[in-house]
Amino acid sequence: MGDIDVAIGVDADCVAGWLGSYGGEDSPADLSRGLSAGNEGIPRMVQLFEDEDIDTSWYIPGHTIETFREEVQAVADAGHEIGVHGYSHENPTDLSREQEDEILQLSKELVEDVTGQEPVGHRASWWEFSENTPELVEEHGFLYDSSLMEREFEPGWMRKGDSWEKIKYDQDPETWTEPYQYGEETDIVEIPISWYRDDIPAMLFIKQPTYHAGYKDPEMMYEQYYKKQFDYLYNRRGAGVYTFTIHPDLHGLPHMIPHLEDFIKYVKGHENAEFRTLEDIAHKYKDDPSVYESEGRYI
């Protein structure tokens, strides 16, 4: 059995999520849900992690930092890692290079004001890269990014300059019949995430845009998705990284706390499985890229 590291990433979107992603920017009712996430959800999760004695990584939009300053300070004071996650959860693909650069710089400064040190982790809002994101992440000197899904359980190196041809139905097929082109590897660690280990797609009720309705059974999500993916990693692959992305907007709700507690205890019941921050994982991988390679027949 090799190294199996479990990283809980908390994306503290709160009001910013409704401003930038969930279509609630004109709804006081939706924005109030973001206020609840910041004022109630963040402290509940901090307390739970203290009770379970684990360190986690938080990706906090600048809007959340400035709106819920005391709650975010408590995250830092408890020893959790804080990385950048936009300001108002803007979609990077809708930003100019200058806007994206300015937001990155502001976000870094706000995190540093809370923690006393420059953040090393970057997580793109919306989990979307613009054509400028990789170069900007590199220019701003981040240790790692955690926004992409090329692998399930193994870190890699962030690339810049990937290219592909979109289908052009009004043109000759030769204009798009080209394979995906891999760009240039950087020295920035890419730690994979997954929509299938994220709580928002299944469990956040939103009115606009109408791509999901929430109200999935949390027990089903844990049993059929979260635990089964961990079991695959542990029993078949034998080594790797399990990233789990949750939000105070959901896992800060009273009915979700027991499920998260149970999952943490489930992981702790497995030998050689450890909870770590993504910063720790990035350093481990950078020191030895083979540390998370599969030991079984399954990748």
C-alpha positions in Angstrom: 0.0 0.0 0.0 1.4 3.4 -1.0 0.5 6.9 0.0 -3.2 7.7 0.0 -3.8 11.3 0.9 -7.3 12.8 1.2 -7.6 16.5 0.8 -10.8 18.3 1.8 -11.1 21.5 -0.2 -13.6 24.0 1.0 -14.7 26.5 -1.6 -16.2 29.2 0.5 -18.3 30.8 -2.3 -21.0 32.3 0.0 -22.5 35.5 -1.5 -19.8 35.5 -4.3 -21.2 32.3 -5.7 -24.6 33.9 -6.2 -23.0 37.0 -7.7 -20.8 35.2 -10.2 -22.2 31.7 -10.9 -25.7 30.8 -9.7 -27.9 33.5 -11.2 -28.9 35.0 -7.9 -27.2 38.5 -8.2 -30.7 40.2 -8.3 -32.3 38.1 -5.6 -32.1 39.2 -2.0 -33.4 35.7 -1.0 -30.6 33.9 -2.8 -28.0 36.4 -1.5 -29.3 35.7 2.0 -28.4 32.1 1.5 -24.9 33.2 0.8 -24.9 35.3 4.0 -26.0 32.2 5.9 -23.2 30.2 4.4 -20.6 32.8 5.6 -22.1 33.6 9.0 -23.2 30.1 10.0 -21.8 27.5 7.6 -18.1 28.5 7.9 -18.0 28.4 11.7 -19.9 25.1 11.8 -17.3 23.5 9.4 -14.3 25.0 11.3 -15.7 23.5 14.5 -16.2 20.1 12.9 -12.6 20.0 11.6 -11.4 21.0 15.0 -13.5 18.2 16.6 -12.0 15.7 14.1 -8.5 17.1 14.3 -7.8 17.4 10.6 -6.3 20.2 8.4 -8.1 21.2 5.3 -7.6 23.6 2.3 -9.9 26.5 1.8 -10.4 28.5 -1.5 -12.0 31.7 -0.6 -13.1 34.5 -3.0 -12.0 38.0 -2.1 -15.6 39.0 -1.6 -16.0 36.3 1.1 -12.9 37.4 2.8 -14.0 41.1 3.0 -17.6 40.3 3.8 -16.9 37.6 6.5 -13.6 38.8 7.8 -13.9 37.4 11.3 -15.2 34.0 10.1 -12.3 33.7 7.6 -9.8 34.8 10.2 -11.0 31.9 12.3 -10.2 29.5 9.4 -6.7 30.8 9.3 -6.2 30.8 13.0 -7.3 27.1 13.1 -4.3 26.3 10.9 -6.1 25.6 7.6 -4.6 26.5 4.3 -6.2 29.3 2.4 -5.8 29.7 -1.4 -7.3 32.1 -4.0 -10.6 31.6 -5.7 -11.4 34.8 -7.6 -13.1 37.8 -6.1 -16.8 37.5 -6.9 -16.5 33.9 -8.3 -16.1 35.4 -11.8 -15.9 33.0 -14.8 -12.3 33.5 -16.1 -13.4 32.9 -19.7 -15.5 36.1 -19.5 -12.5 38.2 -18.3 -9.9 40.1 -20.2 -6.3 39.2 -19.4 -6.0 42.5 -17.6 -9.1 41.8 -15.5 -8.0 38.3 -14.6 -4.6 39.5 -13.6 -6.0 42.3 -11.4 -8.3 39.9 -9.7 -5.5 37.4 -9.0 -3.3 40.1 -7.5 -6.2 41.5 -5.3 -7.1 37.9 -4.2 -3.5 37.2 -3.2 -3.3 40.4 -1.2 -6.5 39.7 0.6 -5.4 36.1 1.6 -2.1 37.4 2.7 -3.8 40.0 4.9 -5.6 37.1 6.7 -2.8 34.6 6.9 0.3 36.7 7.0 1.9 34.9 4.1 1.4 34.7 0.3 -0.9 32.0 -0.8 0.6 29.1 -2.8 -2.7 27.5 -4.1 -4.8 28.6 -7.0 -8.3 27.3 -7.7 -10.1 28.9 -10.7 -13.7 30.1 -10.1 -16.2 28.0 -12.0 -13.3 25.5 -12.4 -12.7 27.2 -15.8 -9.5 28.2 -17.4 -9.3 31.1 -19.8 -6.6 31.1 -22.5 -4.6 33.4 -20.1 -5.1 31.5 -16.9 -2.1 29.1 -17.1 0.4 31.9 -17.9 -1.0 34.1 -15.2 -0.9 31.3 -12.6 2.7 30.8 -13.5 3.5 34.5 -13.5 2.0 34.9 -10.0 4.3 32.2 -8.7 1.8 29.7 -7.4 3.1 26.3 -6.2 0.0 24.5 -7.5 -3.3 24.7 -9.2 -6.4 22.6 -8.5 -9.0 23.3 -11.1 -8.7 20.7 -13.8 -9.8 17.1 -14.3 -7.4 15.3 -16.6 -6.7 12.6 -13.9 -8.8 11.2 -11.1 -6.2 10.4 -8.4 -2.8 11.5 -9.5 -1.2 15.0 -9.6 0.7 16.1 -12.7 2.2 19.3 -14.1 0.0 22.2 -15.2 0.5 22.9 -18.9 0.2 26.1 -20.9 -0.6 26.4 -24.6 -2.8 23.4 -25.1 -4.8 23.7 -28.3 -7.7 22.0 -30.1 -9.9 22.5 -33.1 -13.6 23.1 -32.6 -16.1 21.7 -35.2 -16.9 24.2 -38.0 -20.0 23.0 -39.5 -20.0 25.6 -42.2 -16.5 24.7 -43.4 -14.6 21.7 -44.9 -13.9 18.9 -42.3 -10.2 19.4 -42.9 -10.4 22.6 -40.9 -11.2 20.7 -37.7 -10.0 17.1 -38.1 -6.9 17.5 -35.9 -6.1 15.8 -32.6 -5.8 17.6 -29.3 -2.4 19.2 -29.0 -0.6 19.1 -25.6 1.1 22.3 -24.6 4.3 23.0 -22.6 4.6 21.6 -19.1 5.3 24.1 -16.3 6.8 23.5 -12.9 3.4 24.1 -11.2 1.7 21.1 -9.7 -1.8 20.3 -11.0 -3.9 18.5 -8.3 -7.0 17.1 -9.9 -10.6 17.7 -8.8 -13.8 16.1 -9.9 -17.4 17.2 -10.3 -18.3 13.7 -9.0 -16.7 14.6 -5.7 -18.3 18.0 -5.4 -21.5 18.7 -3.5 -22.9 21.5 -5.6 -24.1 19.7 -8.8 -26.3 17.3 -6.9 -27.4 19.2 -3.8 -27.6 23.0 -4.4 -31.1 24.2 -5.4 -30.8 27.1 -7.8 -33.4 28.8 -9.9 -31.3 30.2 -12.7 -29.6 28.8 -14.8 -31.8 25.6 -14.5 -29.2 22.9 -14.9 -30.0 21.1 -11.6 -32.5 21.2 -8.9 -30.7 20.0 -5.8 -32.5 17.8 -3.2 -30.5 14.7 -3.9 -30.3 12.3 -1.0 -27.0 13.1 0.8 -26.7 9.5 2.0 -26.9 8.3 -1.5 -24.2 10.7 -2.7 -21.9 9.6 0.1 -22.6 5.9 -0.4 -22.8 5.7 -4.2 -20.2 8.4 -5.2 -17.9 9.7 -2.5 -17.2 6.4 -0.6 -17.1 4.2 -3.8 -14.5 6.5 -5.4 -12.4 6.3 -2.2 -12.8 2.5 -2.2 -11.6 2.3 -5.8 -8.5 4.3 -4.9 -7.8 2.4 -1.8 -8.6 -1.2 -2.9 -7.7 -1.2 -6.6 -5.2 1.6 -7.2 -3.4 1.4 -3.9 -1.9 4.9 -4.0 -3.0 8.4 -5.0 -4.8 11.6 -4.0 -8.5 11.9 -3.2 -9.7 15.5 -3.5 -13.1 16.2 -2.1 -14.7 19.6 -2.8 -17.4 21.0 -0.5 -19.0 24.3 0.3 -20.2 26.0 3.5 -23.4 26.7 1.4 -24.1 23.0 1.6 -21.9 21.2 4.0 -22.4 24.0 6.5 -26.1 23.1 6.7 -27.3 21.1 9.7 -28.4 18.0 7.9 -25.0 17.7 6.1 -22.7 17.9 9.1 -23.3 14.3 10.2 -22.6 12.9 6.7 -19.3 14.8 6.6 -18.4 13.5 10.1 -19.2 9.9 9.0 -17.1 10.2 5.9 -14.1 11.6 7.9 -14.4 8.7 10.3 -14.7 6.2 7.3 -11.4 7.5 5.9 -9.7 7.4 9.3 -10.7 3.7 9.6 -8.4 2.8 6.7 -4.7 2.2 7.3 -2.3 4.4 5.3 -5.0 7.0 4.4 -4.2 10.4 5.8 -5.9 13.8 5.6 -3.6 16.5 4.2 -3.7 20.0 2.8 -3.3 20.4 -0.9 -0.2 22.4 -0.2 1.4 19.4 1.6 0.4 17.2 -1.4 2.0 19.6 -3.9 5.2 19.6 -2.0 5.2 15.8 -1.7 4.6 15.5 -5.5 7.2 18.1 -6.4 9.8 16.3 -4.2 9.0 12.8 -5.7 6.5 12.6 -8.7 6.3 8.9 -8.2 4.9 9.0 -4.7 1.2 8.7 -5.9 1.7 6.3 -8.8 -0.7 3.4 -8.9 0.5 0.2 -7.2 -2.3 -2.0 -8.6 -3.6 -3.0 -12.0 -5.9 0.0 -12.1 -5.0 3.6 -13.0 
